Amino acid sequence: MYGAGAENALHSMLILATRPAPVSISDLASYQKLSEPFLAKLFTRLKKAGLVRGTEGIAGGFVLARPADSIPVLEVLQAVDPGRGLFTCAEIRRNCALFGAAPPDWAVSGPCRIHAFMTEAEGMLQRFLASQTVADLVCEYSCKAPEPFVAATDGWFAERKQDRLGHRRAAAPGRA
């Protein structure tokens, strides 16, 4: 099962997809009330997977490395939670109290039906997640979020960036 990292990565990718300029990890973490070090770890994985790219400097941050419509949701999930599955079979069918120390062949021969069932379900989910992109998430967001919220979000990120730039100018003597 995908964890908090997957959710945080998808929300962050959605934010990047709706921002025209790079967004800093600090701003992403503050906006979402997340741990900055945890988000930085996620972005290291996203960058390694080629899903985001970073820019240096006071006005720098992260942007999507590809258009949002070419980033499948499954690729984001695999980048931050590699090898994560929905189900892990522990072969508990061998542990029935009626079997004693040695389960009979009929009970343990062949694949576990529950494991096979869950593997099939996971395959269906992965195909669905591969068919959906970050752009699809943006579309869902655009349909749900009211315009005043979108404008307030734009203003929040712009103000944060301006504050960083303003503090940089104030710290450097002789700069206008």
C-alpha positions as CSV (number, residue, x, y, z in Angstrom):
1,M,0.0,0.0,0.0
2,Y,1.3,3.4,-0.9
3,G,2.2,5.6,2.1
4,A,2.2,9.3,2.9
5,G,5.2,9.8,0.7
6,A,3.1,9.0,-2.4
7,E,0.4,11.4,-1.3
8,N,2.8,14.2,-0.6
9,A,4.7,13.6,-3.9
10,L,1.4,13.7,-5.9
11,H,0.2,16.9,-4.1
12,S,3.6,18.5,-4.7
13,M,3.7,17.5,-8.4
14,L,0.2,19.0,-8.7
15,I,1.4,22.3,-7.2
16,L,4.4,22.4,-9.6
17,A,2.1,21.7,-12.5
18,T,0.1,24.8,-11.7
19,R,3.0,27.1,-11.0
20,P,4.7,29.0,-13.9
21,A,8.0,29.4,-12.0
22,P,10.2,27.1,-9.9
23,V,9.0,26.4,-6.4
24,S,11.3,25.9,-3.5
25,I,11.1,22.9,-1.2
26,S,10.7,25.3,1.7
27,D,7.7,26.9,0.1
28,L,6.2,23.6,-0.9
29,A,6.7,22.3,2.7
30,S,5.2,25.4,4.3
31,Y,2.2,25.5,1.9
32,Q,1.3,21.9,2.6
33,K,2.4,22.0,6.3
34,L,4.9,19.2,5.7
35,S,8.3,18.4,7.0
36,E,10.9,20.1,4.8
37,P,13.5,17.3,5.2
38,F,11.0,14.7,4.4
39,L,9.8,16.6,1.3
40,A,13.5,17.1,0.3
41,K,14.0,13.3,0.4
42,L,11.0,12.8,-1.9
43,F,12.3,15.4,-4.3
44,T,15.6,13.7,-4.4
45,R,13.8,10.6,-5.6
46,L,11.6,12.5,-8.1
47,K,14.7,14.2,-9.5
48,K,16.6,11.0,-9.8
49,A,13.6,9.5,-11.7
50,G,13.6,12.5,-14.1
51,L,10.2,13.8,-13.1
52,V,11.4,17.2,-11.7
53,R,14.5,19.3,-12.2
54,G,16.0,21.9,-9.9
55,T,17.2,25.3,-10.5
56,E,19.8,27.1,-8.3
57,G,19.7,30.5,-6.7
58,I,17.4,32.5,-4.4
59,A,14.6,32.4,-7.0
60,G,15.3,28.8,-7.8
61,G,13.4,25.7,-6.9
62,F,11.8,22.8,-8.7
63,V,9.8,22.5,-11.9
64,L,8.4,19.5,-13.7
65,A,11.0,17.9,-16.0
66,R,8.3,17.1,-18.6
67,P,4.9,18.4,-19.4
68,A,2.3,17.3,-16.9
69,D,0.4,15.3,-19.5
70,S,3.5,13.1,-20.0
71,I,4.0,12.2,-16.4
72,P,1.9,9.1,-15.4
73,V,0.8,9.0,-11.8
74,L,2.2,5.5,-11.6
75,E,5.7,6.8,-12.4
76,V,5.5,9.3,-9.5
77,L,4.4,6.6,-7.1
78,Q,7.2,4.2,-8.3
79,A,9.8,7.0,-7.9
80,V,8.9,7.7,-4.2
81,D,7.8,4.2,-3.2
82,P,9.7,1.8,-5.3
83,G,8.6,-1.8,-5.2
84,R,5.6,-0.9,-3.1
85,G,2.7,-3.3,-3.6
86,L,-0.8,-3.5,-2.3
87,F,-0.5,-6.9,-0.9
88,T,2.2,-9.2,0.6
89,C,1.4,-12.8,0.9
90,A,2.8,-14.4,4.1
91,E,1.5,-17.9,3.2
92,I,-0.7,-18.0,6.3
93,R,-2.6,-20.8,4.7
94,R,0.1,-23.1,6.1
95,N,-0.7,-22.0,9.7
96,C,-4.2,-23.6,10.2
97,A,-4.5,-25.0,13.7
98,L,-6.0,-28.2,12.3
99,F,-2.9,-28.9,10.3
100,G,-0.5,-29.4,13.1
101,A,3.2,-29.2,12.1
102,A,2.7,-30.2,8.5
103,P,-0.1,-28.8,6.3
104,P,-1.5,-31.2,3.7
105,D,-0.5,-30.9,0.1
106,W,-4.0,-29.9,-1.0
107,A,-3.8,-26.8,1.3
108,V,-0.5,-25.5,0.0
109,S,0.0,-26.8,-3.5
110,G,-0.3,-24.2,-6.3
111,P,-0.5,-20.5,-5.9
112,C,-2.4,-19.1,-3.0
113,R,-5.8,-18.0,-4.4
114,I,-5.9,-14.9,-2.3
115,H,-2.5,-13.9,-3.5
116,A,-3.5,-14.5,-7.1
117,F,-6.7,-12.5,-6.6
118,M,-4.8,-9.6,-5.0
119,T,-2.1,-9.7,-7.7
120,E,-4.8,-9.4,-10.4
121,A,-6.4,-6.5,-8.6
122,E,-3.0,-4.8,-8.2
123,G,-2.4,-5.2,-11.9
124,M,-5.7,-3.5,-12.7
125,L,-4.8,-0.6,-10.3
126,Q,-1.4,-0.2,-11.8
127,R,-2.8,-0.1,-15.4
128,F,-5.3,2.6,-14.2
129,L,-2.5,4.6,-12.5
130,A,-0.4,4.3,-15.6
131,S,-3.2,5.7,-17.7
132,Q,-3.7,8.8,-15.5
133,T,-1.2,11.7,-15.6
134,V,-0.3,14.7,-13.4
135,A,-2.3,16.7,-16.0
136,D,-5.4,14.7,-15.0
137,L,-4.9,15.7,-11.4
138,V,-4.6,19.3,-12.5
139,C,-7.9,19.0,-14.4
140,E,-9.6,17.5,-11.2
141,Y,-8.1,20.4,-9.2
142,S,-9.2,23.0,-11.7
143,C,-12.8,21.7,-11.6
144,K,-12.9,21.7,-7.8
145,A,-10.9,24.7,-6.6
146,P,-12.8,28.0,-6.6
147,E,-11.1,30.9,-8.4
148,P,-10.6,32.9,-5.3
149,F,-8.6,30.0,-3.8
150,V,-6.5,29.7,-7.0
151,A,-5.8,33.4,-6.9
152,A,-4.9,33.2,-3.2
153,T,-2.5,30.4,-3.9
154,D,-0.9,32.3,-6.7
155,G,-0.5,35.3,-4.4
156,W,0.9,33.2,-1.6
157,F,3.7,31.7,-3.7
158,A,4.5,35.0,-5.3
159,E,4.7,36.7,-1.9
160,R,7.0,34.0,-0.6
161,K,9.3,34.4,-3.6
162,Q,9.3,38.1,-3.3
163,D,10.1,37.9,0.4
164,R,13.1,35.7,-0.4
165,L,14.3,38.1,-3.1
166,G,13.7,41.1,-0.8
167,H,15.7,39.6,2.0
168,R,18.5,38.8,-0.4
169,R,18.6,42.4,-1.6
170,A,18.5,43.7,2.0
171,A,21.4,41.5,3.0
172,A,23.6,42.6,0.1
173,P,24.8,46.2,0.7
174,G,25.0,48.5,-2.2
175,R,22.2,46.6,-4.1
176,A,19.1,48.3,-5.2
